Amino acid sequence: MQSTRHKRTITSPRSVGNVALTEESLGVLQIPTTKTHSPVRVVGQRSTEDELEALVPTIRIINGIRLSITLLSLLIVIIYCMYVIL
């Protein structure tokens, strides 16, 4: 046997205001009826393997410079810490 329960709901002015605010927010988020312009995607030209192979020496030089700067910074920090401690 199924018993039907009726839950008594009490509406407060605050909850009514929240519902009104929610309805207003949803109205703003609805899909517009006029046609909107979509952003244009620009498809770049793909690089070939030959072009990428031509850049390998340059990439190696840049990575070497980055590594040198990192190691030099680490060395400076170590020397500074030893100077402050001693």
Sequence and secondary structure as in RCSB ss.txt:
>XXXX:A:sequence
MQSTRHKRTITSPRSVGNVALTEESLGVLQIPTTKTHSPVRVVGQRSTEDELEALVPTIRIINGIRLSITLLSLL
IVIIYCMYVIL
>XXXX:A:secstr
            HHHHHHHHHHHHHHHHHS  SS              HHHHHHTHHHHHHHHHHHHHHHHHHHH
HHHHHHHHHH 
